[in-house]
Amino acid sequence: MEPTPSQPSDRDVLPPSVAGLPLRLHITLGRTTMLLKDVFKLTVGSTVELQRLVTEPAEMVVNGRVFARGQLMVLDGHYALKVLEKV
């Protein structure tokens, strides 16, 4: 897909020496707080309730900071994140 005037290409934004740097990225579905004793009680089949509604977007975290939010989906049998909002 060719960049449009409102959508600059990577080469217009970042110098090549920076654009190729790897970043740590993960997707956060939710968080919760548990006591250590309760963590040790977890077994196969245990359920951990997250403090987020199923309708809320997941967060894309890059190098420890929320970069975007989006909708979880399955693409070719793999989990994927459709970006809905850049933070």
PDB file of N, CA, C and O in Angstrom:
ATOM      1  N   MET A   1       0.845  -1.170   0.000  1.00  0.00           N
ATOM      2  CA  MET A   1       0.000   0.000   0.000  1.00  0.00           C
ATOM      3  C   MET A   1       0.894   1.238   0.000  1.00  0.00           C
ATOM      4  O   MET A   1       1.780   1.364   0.846  1.00  0.00           O
ATOM      5  N   GLU A   2       0.672   2.130  -0.921  1.00  0.00           N
ATOM      6  CA  GLU A   2       1.447   3.356  -1.038  1.00  0.00           C
ATOM      7  C   GLU A   2       1.004   4.369   0.005  1.00  0.00           C
ATOM      8  O   GLU A   2      -0.192   4.500   0.266  1.00  0.00           O
ATOM      9  N   PRO A   3       1.967   5.105   0.619  1.00  0.00           N
ATOM     10  CA  PRO A   3       1.571   6.129   1.584  1.00  0.00           C
ATOM     11  C   PRO A   3       0.819   7.268   0.900  1.00  0.00           C
ATOM     12  O   PRO A   3       1.109   7.623  -0.243  1.00  0.00           O
ATOM     13  N   THR A   4      -0.132   7.822   1.607  1.00  0.00           N
ATOM     14  CA  THR A   4      -0.877   8.983   1.114  1.00  0.00           C
ATOM     15  C   THR A   4      -0.266  10.229   1.746  1.00  0.00           C
ATOM     16  O   THR A   4       0.539  10.100   2.668  1.00  0.00           O
ATOM     17  N   PRO A   5      -0.617  11.430   1.288  1.00  0.00           N
ATOM     18  CA  PRO A   5      -0.053  12.638   1.899  1.00  0.00           C
ATOM     19  C   PRO A   5      -0.249  12.707   3.410  1.00  0.00           C
ATOM     20  O   PRO A   5       0.607  13.244   4.114  1.00  0.00           O
ATOM     21  N   SER A   6      -1.360  12.174   3.922  1.00  0.00           N
ATOM     22  CA  SER A   6      -1.595  12.198   5.368  1.00  0.00           C
ATOM     23  C   SER A   6      -0.971  10.992   6.059  1.00  0.00           C
ATOM     24  O   SER A   6      -1.069  10.860   7.279  1.00  0.00           O
ATOM     25  N   GLN A   7      -0.328  10.108   5.290  1.00  0.00           N
ATOM     26  CA  GLN A   7       0.244   8.883   5.825  1.00  0.00           C
ATOM     27  C   GLN A   7       1.684   8.754   5.319  1.00  0.00           C
ATOM     28  O   GLN A   7       1.929   8.084   4.316  1.00  0.00           O
ATOM     29  N   PRO A   8       2.656   9.405   6.021  1.00  0.00           N
ATOM     30  CA  PRO A   8       4.028   9.375   5.543  1.00  0.00           C
ATOM     31  C   PRO A   8       4.628   7.975   5.645  1.00  0.00           C
ATOM     32  O   PRO A   8       4.236   7.181   6.500  1.00  0.00           O
ATOM     33  N   SER A   9       5.580   7.684   4.765  1.00  0.00           N
ATOM     34  CA  SER A   9       6.257   6.400   4.827  1.00  0.00           C
ATOM     35  C   SER A   9       7.291   6.432   5.949  1.00  0.00           C
ATOM     36  O   SER A   9       7.653   7.504   6.433  1.00  0.00           O
ATOM     37  N   ASP A  10       7.772   5.239   6.367  1.00  0.00           N
ATOM     38  CA  ASP A  10       8.766   5.158   7.428  1.00  0.00           C
ATOM     39  C   ASP A  10      10.006   5.962   7.083  1.00  0.00           C
ATOM     40  O   ASP A  10      10.593   6.597   7.959  1.00  0.00           O
ATOM     41  N   ARG A  11      10.411   5.944   5.835  1.00  0.00           N
ATOM     42  CA  ARG A  11      11.648   6.631   5.463  1.00  0.00           C
ATOM     43  C   ARG A  11      11.522   8.150   5.588  1.00  0.00           C
ATOM     44  O   ARG A  11      12.534   8.839   5.711  1.00  0.00           O
ATOM     45  N   ASP A  12      10.292   8.686   5.560  1.00  0.00           N
ATOM     46  CA  ASP A  12      10.088  10.120   5.737  1.00  0.00           C
ATOM     47  C   ASP A  12      10.108  10.520   7.210  1.00  0.00           C
ATOM     48  O   ASP A  12      10.296  11.694   7.529  1.00  0.00           O
ATOM     49  N   VAL A  13       9.917   9.562   8.104  1.00  0.00           N
ATOM     50  CA  VAL A  13       9.791   9.861   9.519  1.00  0.00           C
ATOM     51  C   VAL A  13      11.063   9.517  10.297  1.00  0.00           C
ATOM     52  O   VAL A  13      11.483  10.282  11.165  1.00  0.00           O
ATOM     53  N   LEU A  14      11.672   8.383   9.994  1.00  0.00           N
ATOM     54  CA  LEU A  14      12.809   7.890  10.765  1.00  0.00           C
ATOM     55  C   LEU A  14      14.034   7.693   9.881  1.00  0.00           C
ATOM     56  O   LEU A  14      13.908   7.240   8.743  1.00  0.00           O
ATOM     57  N   PRO A  15      15.216   8.027  10.389  1.00  0.00           N
ATOM     58  CA  PRO A  15      16.426   7.708   9.631  1.00  0.00           C
ATOM     59  C   PRO A  15      16.632   6.201   9.616  1.00  0.00           C
ATOM     60  O   PRO A  15      16.242   5.523  10.566  1.00  0.00           O
ATOM     61  N   PRO A  16      17.234   5.659   8.559  1.00  0.00           N
ATOM     62  CA  PRO A  16      17.424   4.206   8.444  1.00  0.00           C
ATOM     63  C   PRO A  16      18.144   3.598   9.645  1.00  0.00           C
ATOM     64  O   PRO A  16      17.863   2.454  10.003  1.00  0.00           O
ATOM     65  N   SER A  17      19.053   4.321  10.270  1.00  0.00           N
ATOM     66  CA  SER A  17      19.786   3.779  11.414  1.00  0.00           C
ATOM     67  C   SER A  17      18.883   3.528  12.617  1.00  0.00           C
ATOM     68  O   SER A  17      19.211   2.711  13.478  1.00  0.00           O
ATOM     69  N   VAL A  18      17.762   4.214  12.683  1.00  0.00           N
ATOM     70  CA  VAL A  18      16.818   4.057  13.796  1.00  0.00           C
ATOM     71  C   VAL A  18      15.651   3.162  13.398  1.00  0.00           C
ATOM     72  O   VAL A  18      15.163   2.387  14.221  1.00  0.00           O
ATOM     73  N   ALA A  19      15.202   3.256  12.167  1.00  0.00           N
ATOM     74  CA  ALA A  19      14.011   2.527  11.715  1.00  0.00           C
ATOM     75  C   ALA A  19      14.160   1.015  11.845  1.00  0.00           C
ATOM     76  O   ALA A  19      13.159   0.318  12.007  1.00  0.00           O
ATOM     77  N   GLY A  20      15.369   0.498  11.780  1.00  0.00           N
ATOM     78  CA  GLY A  20      15.576  -0.947  11.846  1.00  0.00           C
ATOM     79  C   GLY A  20      15.818  -1.490  13.232  1.00  0.00           C
ATOM     80  O   GLY A  20      16.099  -2.680  13.373  1.00  0.00           O
ATOM     81  N   LEU A  21      15.719  -0.665  14.271  1.00  0.00           N
ATOM     82  CA  LEU A  21      15.962  -1.134  15.638  1.00  0.00           C
ATOM     83  C   LEU A  21      14.810  -2.009  16.131  1.00  0.00           C
ATOM     84  O   LEU A  21      13.646  -1.647  15.959  1.00  0.00           O
ATOM     85  N   PRO A  22      15.120  -3.160  16.743  1.00  0.00           N
ATOM     86  CA  PRO A  22      14.051  -3.996  17.296  1.00  0.00           C
ATOM     87  C   PRO A  22      13.517  -3.397  18.596  1.00  0.00           C
ATOM     88  O   PRO A  22      14.268  -2.803  19.370  1.00  0.00           O
ATOM     89  N   LEU A  23      12.217  -3.558  18.828  1.00  0.00           N
ATOM     90  CA  LEU A  23      11.562  -3.076  20.042  1.00  0.00           C
ATOM     91  C   LEU A  23      10.836  -4.226  20.713  1.00  0.00           C
ATOM     92  O   LEU A  23      10.373  -5.150  20.044  1.00  0.00           O
ATOM     93  N   ARG A  24      10.735  -4.172  22.047  1.00  0.00           N
ATOM     94  CA  ARG A  24       9.930  -5.152  22.770  1.00  0.00           C
ATOM     95  C   ARG A  24       8.478  -4.703  22.700  1.00  0.00           C
ATOM     96  O   ARG A  24       8.149  -3.575  23.067  1.00  0.00           O
ATOM     97  N   LEU A  25       7.621  -5.583  22.231  1.00  0.00           N
ATOM     98  CA  LEU A  25       6.209  -5.271  22.068  1.00  0.00           C
ATOM     99  C   LEU A  25       5.396  -6.410  22.656  1.00  0.00           C
ATOM    100  O   LEU A  25       5.682  -7.581  22.408  1.00  0.00           O
ATOM    101  N   HIS A  26       4.393  -6.066  23.430  1.00  0.00           N
ATOM    102  CA  HIS A  26       3.464  -7.097  23.899  1.00  0.00           C
ATOM    103  C   HIS A  26       2.056  -6.512  23.948  1.00  0.00           C
ATOM    104  O   HIS A  26       1.865  -5.296  23.952  1.00  0.00           O
ATOM    105  N   ILE A  27       1.084  -7.408  23.985  1.00  0.00           N
ATOM    106  CA  ILE A  27      -0.323  -7.029  24.020  1.00  0.00           C
ATOM    107  C   ILE A  27      -0.861  -7.364  25.409  1.00  0.00           C
ATOM    108  O   ILE A  27      -0.730  -8.494  25.878  1.00  0.00           O
ATOM    109  N   THR A  28      -1.462  -6.380  26.056  1.00  0.00           N
ATOM    110  CA  THR A  28      -2.010  -6.569  27.392  1.00  0.00           C
ATOM    111  C   THR A  28      -3.521  -6.723  27.297  1.00  0.00           C
ATOM    112  O   THR A  28      -4.220  -5.828  26.820  1.00  0.00           O
ATOM    113  N   LEU A  29      -4.013  -7.859  27.751  1.00  0.00           N
ATOM    114  CA  LEU A  29      -5.456  -8.116  27.757  1.00  0.00           C
ATOM    115  C   LEU A  29      -6.113  -7.511  28.984  1.00  0.00           C
ATOM    116  O   LEU A  29      -7.268  -7.088  28.925  1.00  0.00           O
ATOM    117  N   GLY A  30      -5.394  -7.466  30.089  1.00  0.00           N
ATOM    118  CA  GLY A  30      -5.926  -6.939  31.330  1.00  0.00           C
ATOM    119  C   GLY A  30      -4.935  -7.177  32.447  1.00  0.00           C
ATOM    120  O   GLY A  30      -3.896  -7.807  32.247  1.00  0.00           O
ATOM    121  N   ARG A  31      -5.258  -6.673  33.621  1.00  0.00           N
ATOM    122  CA  ARG A  31      -4.396  -6.818  34.788  1.00  0.00           C
ATOM    123  C   ARG A  31      -5.264  -7.136  35.998  1.00  0.00           C
ATOM    124  O   ARG A  31      -6.471  -6.894  36.011  1.00  0.00           O
ATOM    125  N   THR A  32      -4.618  -7.679  36.995  1.00  0.00           N
ATOM    126  CA  THR A  32      -5.279  -7.895  38.273  1.00  0.00           C
ATOM    127  C   THR A  32      -4.219  -7.947  39.354  1.00  0.00           C
ATOM    128  O   THR A  32      -3.027  -8.032  39.056  1.00  0.00           O
ATOM    129  N   THR A  33      -4.635  -7.897  40.588  1.00  0.00           N
ATOM    130  CA  THR A  33      -3.726  -8.020  41.723  1.00  0.00           C
ATOM    131  C   THR A  33      -4.146  -9.259  42.502  1.00  0.00           C
ATOM    132  O   THR A  33      -5.325  -9.465  42.788  1.00  0.00           O
ATOM    133  N   MET A  34      -3.147 -10.082  42.841  1.00  0.00           N
ATOM    134  CA  MET A  34      -3.421 -11.293  43.610  1.00  0.00           C
ATOM    135  C   MET A  34      -2.417 -11.402  44.746  1.00  0.00           C
ATOM    136  O   MET A  34      -1.284 -10.937  44.630  1.00  0.00           O
ATOM    137  N   LEU A  35      -2.831 -12.007  45.822  1.00  0.00           N
ATOM    138  CA  LEU A  35      -1.922 -12.308  46.912  1.00  0.00           C
ATOM    139  C   LEU A  35      -1.038 -13.480  46.502  1.00  0.00           C
ATOM    140  O   LEU A  35      -1.463 -14.353  45.746  1.00  0.00           O
ATOM    141  N   LEU A  36       0.174 -13.492  46.996  1.00  0.00           N
ATOM    142  CA  LEU A  36       1.112 -14.564  46.662  1.00  0.00           C
ATOM    143  C   LEU A  36       0.541 -15.929  47.018  1.00  0.00           C
ATOM    144  O   LEU A  36       0.706 -16.890  46.266  1.00  0.00           O
ATOM    145  N   LYS A  37      -0.128 -16.016  48.159  1.00  0.00           N
ATOM    146  CA  LYS A  37      -0.697 -17.307  48.567  1.00  0.00           C
ATOM    147  C   LYS A  37      -1.737 -17.787  47.558  1.00  0.00           C
ATOM    148  O   LYS A  37      -1.875 -18.990  47.339  1.00  0.00           O
ATOM    149  N   ASP A  38      -2.485 -16.841  46.932  1.00  0.00           N
ATOM    150  CA  ASP A  38      -3.487 -17.225  45.941  1.00  0.00           C
ATOM    151  C   ASP A  38      -2.837 -17.639  44.624  1.00  0.00           C
ATOM    152  O   ASP A  38      -3.359 -18.506  43.923  1.00  0.00           O
ATOM    153  N   VAL A  39      -1.711 -17.035  44.285  1.00  0.00           N
ATOM    154  CA  VAL A  39      -0.975 -17.445  43.079  1.00  0.00           C
ATOM    155  C   VAL A  39      -0.512 -18.885  43.235  1.00  0.00           C
ATOM    156  O   VAL A  39      -0.601 -19.666  42.287  1.00  0.00           O
ATOM    157  N   PHE A  40      -0.018 -19.250  44.417  1.00  0.00           N
ATOM    158  CA  PHE A  40       0.462 -20.605  44.638  1.00  0.00           C
ATOM    159  C   PHE A  40      -0.674 -21.628  44.675  1.00  0.00           C
ATOM    160  O   PHE A  40      -0.424 -22.824  44.532  1.00  0.00           O
ATOM    161  N   LYS A  41      -1.907 -21.182  44.863  1.00  0.00           N
ATOM    162  CA  LYS A  41      -3.061 -22.085  44.854  1.00  0.00           C
ATOM    163  C   LYS A  41      -3.549 -22.378  43.433  1.00  0.00           C
ATOM    164  O   LYS A  41      -4.366 -23.279  43.238  1.00  0.00           O
ATOM    165  N   LEU A  42      -3.061 -21.632  42.440  1.00  0.00           N
ATOM    166  CA  LEU A  42      -3.507 -21.845  41.057  1.00  0.00           C
ATOM    167  C   LEU A  42      -3.115 -23.234  40.578  1.00  0.00           C
ATOM    168  O   LEU A  42      -2.008 -23.705  40.835  1.00  0.00           O
ATOM    169  N   THR A  43      -4.034 -23.877  39.882  1.00  0.00           N
ATOM    170  CA  THR A  43      -3.785 -25.186  39.288  1.00  0.00           C
ATOM    171  C   THR A  43      -4.268 -25.146  37.840  1.00  0.00           C
ATOM    172  O   THR A  43      -4.875 -24.165  37.409  1.00  0.00           O
ATOM    173  N   VAL A  44      -4.000 -26.199  37.107  1.00  0.00           N
ATOM    174  CA  VAL A  44      -4.504 -26.297  35.741  1.00  0.00           C
ATOM    175  C   VAL A  44      -6.023 -26.208  35.792  1.00  0.00           C
ATOM    176  O   VAL A  44      -6.667 -26.963  36.520  1.00  0.00           O
ATOM    177  N   GLY A  45      -6.591 -25.303  35.032  1.00  0.00           N
ATOM    178  CA  GLY A  45      -8.032 -25.110  35.019  1.00  0.00           C
ATOM    179  C   GLY A  45      -8.497 -23.959  35.906  1.00  0.00           C
ATOM    180  O   GLY A  45      -9.670 -23.586  35.870  1.00  0.00           O
ATOM    181  N   SER A  46      -7.582 -23.389  36.709  1.00  0.00           N
ATOM    182  CA  SER A  46      -7.956 -22.225  37.528  1.00  0.00           C
ATOM    183  C   SER A  46      -8.295 -21.054  36.615  1.00  0.00           C
ATOM    184  O   SER A  46      -7.821 -20.979  35.481  1.00  0.00           O
ATOM    185  N   THR A  47      -9.111 -20.153  37.115  1.00  0.00           N
ATOM    186  CA  THR A  47      -9.504 -18.966  36.366  1.00  0.00           C
ATOM    187  C   THR A  47      -9.011 -17.730  37.101  1.00  0.00           C
ATOM    188  O   THR A  47      -9.189 -17.597  38.312  1.00  0.00           O
ATOM    189  N   VAL A  48      -8.387 -16.825  36.348  1.00  0.00           N
ATOM    190  CA  VAL A  48      -7.944 -15.543  36.905  1.00  0.00           C
ATOM    191  C   VAL A  48      -8.762 -14.465  36.221  1.00  0.00           C
ATOM    192  O   VAL A  48      -8.681 -14.285  35.006  1.00  0.00           O
ATOM    193  N   GLU A  49      -9.551 -13.752  37.009  1.00  0.00           N
ATOM    194  CA  GLU A  49     -10.405 -12.699  36.450  1.00  0.00           C
ATOM    195  C   GLU A  49      -9.590 -11.424  36.274  1.00  0.00           C
ATOM    196  O   GLU A  49      -8.912 -10.971  37.197  1.00  0.00           O
ATOM    197  N   LEU A  50      -9.667 -10.854  35.075  1.00  0.00           N
ATOM    198  CA  LEU A  50      -8.958  -9.612  34.784  1.00  0.00           C
ATOM    199  C   LEU A  50      -9.885  -8.440  35.022  1.00  0.00           C
ATOM    200  O   LEU A  50     -11.100  -8.564  34.870  1.00  0.00           O
ATOM    201  N   GLN A  51      -9.329  -7.318  35.388  1.00  0.00           N
ATOM    202  CA  GLN A  51     -10.134  -6.132  35.698  1.00  0.00           C
ATOM    203  C   GLN A  51     -10.385  -5.311  34.433  1.00  0.00           C
ATOM    204  O   GLN A  51     -10.088  -4.117  34.372  1.00  0.00           O
ATOM    205  N   ARG A  52     -10.935  -5.983  33.439  1.00  0.00           N
ATOM    206  CA  ARG A  52     -11.245  -5.310  32.177  1.00  0.00           C
ATOM    207  C   ARG A  52     -12.426  -6.030  31.541  1.00  0.00           C
ATOM    208  O   ARG A  52     -12.509  -7.258  31.575  1.00  0.00           O
ATOM    209  N   LEU A  53     -13.334  -5.258  30.962  1.00  0.00           N
ATOM    210  CA  LEU A  53     -14.479  -5.850  30.280  1.00  0.00           C
ATOM    211  C   LEU A  53     -14.023  -6.477  28.965  1.00  0.00           C
ATOM    212  O   LEU A  53     -13.048  -6.030  28.361  1.00  0.00           O
ATOM    213  N   VAL A  54     -14.727  -7.502  28.531  1.00  0.00           N
ATOM    214  CA  VAL A  54     -14.374  -8.179  27.292  1.00  0.00           C
ATOM    215  C   VAL A  54     -14.530  -7.252  26.084  1.00  0.00           C
ATOM    216  O   VAL A  54     -13.916  -7.477  25.042  1.00  0.00           O
ATOM    217  N   THR A  55     -15.343  -6.223  26.227  1.00  0.00           N
ATOM    218  CA  THR A  55     -15.564  -5.280  25.131  1.00  0.00           C
ATOM    219  C   THR A  55     -14.502  -4.177  25.064  1.00  0.00           C
ATOM    220  O   THR A  55     -14.436  -3.443  24.078  1.00  0.00           O
ATOM    221  N   GLU A  56     -13.675  -4.057  26.104  1.00  0.00           N
ATOM    222  CA  GLU A  56     -12.636  -3.031  26.112  1.00  0.00           C
ATOM    223  C   GLU A  56     -11.470  -3.451  25.221  1.00  0.00           C
ATOM    224  O   GLU A  56     -11.158  -4.638  25.127  1.00  0.00           O
ATOM    225  N   PRO A  57     -10.827  -2.488  24.569  1.00  0.00           N
ATOM    226  CA  PRO A  57      -9.712  -2.836  23.693  1.00  0.00           C
ATOM    227  C   PRO A  57      -8.492  -3.311  24.478  1.00  0.00           C
ATOM    228  O   PRO A  57      -8.284  -2.919  25.626  1.00  0.00           O
ATOM    229  N   ALA A  58      -7.695  -4.159  23.842  1.00  0.00           N
ATOM    230  CA  ALA A  58      -6.421  -4.584  24.408  1.00  0.00           C
ATOM    231  C   ALA A  58      -5.391  -3.490  24.140  1.00  0.00           C
ATOM    232  O   ALA A  58      -5.577  -2.664  23.246  1.00  0.00           O
ATOM    233  N   GLU A  59      -4.313  -3.483  24.910  1.00  0.00           N
ATOM    234  CA  GLU A  59      -3.289  -2.459  24.753  1.00  0.00           C
ATOM    235  C   GLU A  59      -2.030  -3.024  24.123  1.00  0.00           C
ATOM    236  O   GLU A  59      -1.560  -4.093  24.514  1.00  0.00           O
ATOM    237  N   MET A  60      -1.483  -2.311  23.152  1.00  0.00           N
ATOM    238  CA  MET A  60      -0.179  -2.632  22.588  1.00  0.00           C
ATOM    239  C   MET A  60       0.852  -1.832  23.372  1.00  0.00           C
ATOM    240  O   MET A  60       0.817  -0.601  23.380  1.00  0.00           O
ATOM    241  N   VAL A  61       1.765  -2.532  24.028  1.00  0.00           N
ATOM    242  CA  VAL A  61       2.775  -1.895  24.860  1.00  0.00           C
ATOM    243  C   VAL A  61       4.129  -2.057  24.182  1.00  0.00           C
ATOM    244  O   VAL A  61       4.552  -3.176  23.890  1.00  0.00           O
ATOM    245  N   VAL A  62       4.810  -0.936  23.932  1.00  0.00           N
ATOM    246  CA  VAL A  62       6.121  -0.936  23.283  1.00  0.00           C
ATOM    247  C   VAL A  62       7.121  -0.346  24.258  1.00  0.00           C
ATOM    248  O   VAL A  62       6.980   0.791  24.708  1.00  0.00           O
ATOM    249  N   ASN A  63       8.142  -1.142  24.580  1.00  0.00           N
ATOM    250  CA  ASN A  63       9.176  -0.710  25.527  1.00  0.00           C
ATOM    251  C   ASN A  63       8.579  -0.137  26.813  1.00  0.00           C
ATOM    252  O   ASN A  63       9.055   0.872  27.332  1.00  0.00           O
ATOM    253  N   GLY A  64       7.533  -0.792  27.319  1.00  0.00           N
ATOM    254  CA  GLY A  64       6.946  -0.418  28.600  1.00  0.00           C
ATOM    255  C   GLY A  64       5.905   0.682  28.553  1.00  0.00           C
ATOM    256  O   GLY A  64       5.366   1.059  29.594  1.00  0.00           O
ATOM    257  N   ARG A  65       5.607   1.208  27.367  1.00  0.00           N
ATOM    258  CA  ARG A  65       4.610   2.289  27.263  1.00  0.00           C
ATOM    259  C   ARG A  65       3.476   1.884  26.337  1.00  0.00           C
ATOM    260  O   ARG A  65       3.699   1.238  25.313  1.00  0.00           O
ATOM    261  N   VAL A  66       2.254   2.269  26.702  1.00  0.00           N
ATOM    262  CA  VAL A  66       1.105   1.981  25.842  1.00  0.00           C
ATOM    263  C   VAL A  66       1.259   2.815  24.572  1.00  0.00           C
ATOM    264  O   VAL A  66       1.355   4.041  24.629  1.00  0.00           O
ATOM    265  N   PHE A  67       1.281   2.140  23.435  1.00  0.00           N
ATOM    266  CA  PHE A  67       1.472   2.794  22.142  1.00  0.00           C
ATOM    267  C   PHE A  67       0.163   2.875  21.360  1.00  0.00           C
ATOM    268  O   PHE A  67      -0.083   3.841  20.638  1.00  0.00           O
ATOM    269  N   ALA A  68      -0.679   1.836  21.517  1.00  0.00           N
ATOM    270  CA  ALA A  68      -1.936   1.789  20.770  1.00  0.00           C
ATOM    271  C   ALA A  68      -2.922   0.895  21.515  1.00  0.00           C
ATOM    272  O   ALA A  68      -2.551   0.152  22.423  1.00  0.00           O
ATOM    273  N   ARG A  69      -4.180   0.986  21.109  1.00  0.00           N
ATOM    274  CA  ARG A  69      -5.236   0.103  21.630  1.00  0.00           C
ATOM    275  C   ARG A  69      -5.957  -0.490  20.442  1.00  0.00           C
ATOM    276  O   ARG A  69      -6.066   0.133  19.386  1.00  0.00           O
ATOM    277  N   GLY A  70      -6.448  -1.706  20.628  1.00  0.00           N
ATOM    278  CA  GLY A  70      -7.106  -2.332  19.502  1.00  0.00           C
ATOM    279  C   GLY A  70      -7.954  -3.522  19.875  1.00  0.00           C
ATOM    280  O   GLY A  70      -8.106  -3.869  21.046  1.00  0.00           O
ATOM    281  N   GLN A  71      -8.503  -4.138  18.840  1.00  0.00           N
ATOM    282  CA  GLN A  71      -9.424  -5.267  18.980  1.00  0.00           C
ATOM    283  C   GLN A  71      -8.673  -6.559  18.691  1.00  0.00           C
ATOM    284  O   GLN A  71      -8.002  -6.684  17.666  1.00  0.00           O
ATOM    285  N   LEU A  72      -8.792  -7.517  19.604  1.00  0.00           N
ATOM    286  CA  LEU A  72      -8.190  -8.828  19.371  1.00  0.00           C
ATOM    287  C   LEU A  72      -8.966  -9.557  18.293  1.00  0.00           C
ATOM    288  O   LEU A  72     -10.193  -9.471  18.230  1.00  0.00           O
ATOM    289  N   MET A  73      -8.247 -10.274  17.446  1.00  0.00           N
ATOM    290  CA  MET A  73      -8.882 -11.058  16.402  1.00  0.00           C
ATOM    291  C   MET A  73      -8.005 -12.250  16.083  1.00  0.00           C
ATOM    292  O   MET A  73      -6.874 -12.337  16.562  1.00  0.00           O
ATOM    293  N   VAL A  74      -8.508 -13.162  15.285  1.00  0.00           N
ATOM    294  CA  VAL A  74      -7.746 -14.319  14.830  1.00  0.00           C
ATOM    295  C   VAL A  74      -7.505 -14.155  13.338  1.00  0.00           C
ATOM    296  O   VAL A  74      -8.439 -13.923  12.570  1.00  0.00           O
ATOM    297  N   LEU A  75      -6.245 -14.276  12.936  1.00  0.00           N
ATOM    298  CA  LEU A  75      -5.852 -14.105  11.546  1.00  0.00           C
ATOM    299  C   LEU A  75      -4.996 -15.295  11.144  1.00  0.00           C
ATOM    300  O   LEU A  75      -3.906 -15.483  11.684  1.00  0.00           O
ATOM    301  N   ASP A  76      -5.472 -16.097  10.206  1.00  0.00           N
ATOM    302  CA  ASP A  76      -4.762 -17.302   9.759  1.00  0.00           C
ATOM    303  C   ASP A  76      -4.393 -18.212  10.926  1.00  0.00           C
ATOM    304  O   ASP A  76      -3.307 -18.791  10.948  1.00  0.00           O
ATOM    305  N   GLY A  77      -5.298 -18.336  11.894  1.00  0.00           N
ATOM    306  CA  GLY A  77      -5.079 -19.233  13.020  1.00  0.00           C
ATOM    307  C   GLY A  77      -4.209 -18.654  14.123  1.00  0.00           C
ATOM    308  O   GLY A  77      -3.906 -19.354  15.089  1.00  0.00           O
ATOM    309  N   HIS A  78      -3.801 -17.405  14.007  1.00  0.00           N
ATOM    310  CA  HIS A  78      -2.970 -16.746  15.009  1.00  0.00           C
ATOM    311  C   HIS A  78      -3.726 -15.556  15.596  1.00  0.00           C
ATOM    312  O   HIS A  78      -4.532 -14.921  14.916  1.00  0.00           O
ATOM    313  N   TYR A  79      -3.451 -15.264  16.869  1.00  0.00           N
ATOM    314  CA  TYR A  79      -4.016 -14.064  17.458  1.00  0.00           C
ATOM    315  C   TYR A  79      -3.402 -12.847  16.779  1.00  0.00           C
ATOM    316  O   TYR A  79      -2.236 -12.869  16.386  1.00  0.00           O
ATOM    317  N   ALA A  80      -4.183 -11.800  16.644  1.00  0.00           N
ATOM    318  CA  ALA A  80      -3.725 -10.552  16.039  1.00  0.00           C
ATOM    319  C   ALA A  80      -4.420  -9.395  16.742  1.00  0.00           C
ATOM    320  O   ALA A  80      -5.418  -9.586  17.437  1.00  0.00           O
ATOM    321  N   LEU A  81      -3.888  -8.207  16.555  1.00  0.00           N
ATOM    322  CA  LEU A  81      -4.497  -6.999  17.119  1.00  0.00           C
ATOM    323  C   LEU A  81      -4.779  -6.034  15.992  1.00  0.00           C
ATOM    324  O   LEU A  81      -3.866  -5.626  15.274  1.00  0.00           O
ATOM    325  N   LYS A  82      -6.043  -5.666  15.831  1.00  0.00           N
ATOM    326  CA  LYS A  82      -6.422  -4.644  14.849  1.00  0.00           C
ATOM    327  C   LYS A  82      -6.353  -3.304  15.577  1.00  0.00           C
ATOM    328  O   LYS A  82      -7.126  -3.053  16.501  1.00  0.00           O
ATOM    329  N   VAL A  83      -5.431  -2.452  15.159  1.00  0.00           N
ATOM    330  CA  VAL A  83      -5.207  -1.168  15.840  1.00  0.00           C
ATOM    331  C   VAL A  83      -6.394  -0.249  15.567  1.00  0.00           C
ATOM    332  O   VAL A  83      -6.748   0.014  14.417  1.00  0.00           O
ATOM    333  N   LEU A  84      -7.002   0.232  16.655  1.00  0.00           N
ATOM    334  CA  LEU A  84      -8.140   1.137  16.566  1.00  0.00           C
ATOM    335  C   LEU A  84      -7.777   2.553  16.966  1.00  0.00           C
ATOM    336  O   LEU A  84      -8.439   3.508  16.561  1.00  0.00           O
ATOM    337  N   GLU A  85      -6.718   2.690  17.769  1.00  0.00           N
ATOM    338  CA  GLU A  85      -6.349   4.006  18.297  1.00  0.00           C
ATOM    339  C   GLU A  85      -4.861   4.011  18.645  1.00  0.00           C
ATOM    340  O   GLU A  85      -4.367   3.110  19.324  1.00  0.00           O
ATOM    341  N   LYS A  86      -4.154   5.038  18.170  1.00  0.00           N
ATOM    342  CA  LYS A  86      -2.772   5.244  18.601  1.00  0.00           C
ATOM    343  C   LYS A  86      -2.803   6.211  19.771  1.00  0.00           C
ATOM    344  O   LYS A  86      -3.532   7.202  19.746  1.00  0.00           O
ATOM    345  N   VAL A  87      -2.017   5.923  20.789  1.00  0.00           N
ATOM    346  CA  VAL A  87      -2.011   6.733  22.003  1.00  0.00           C
ATOM    347  C   VAL A  87      -0.889   7.753  21.916  1.00  0.00           C
ATOM    348  O   VAL A  87      -0.702   8.546  22.840  1.00  0.00           O
TER     349      VAL A  87
END
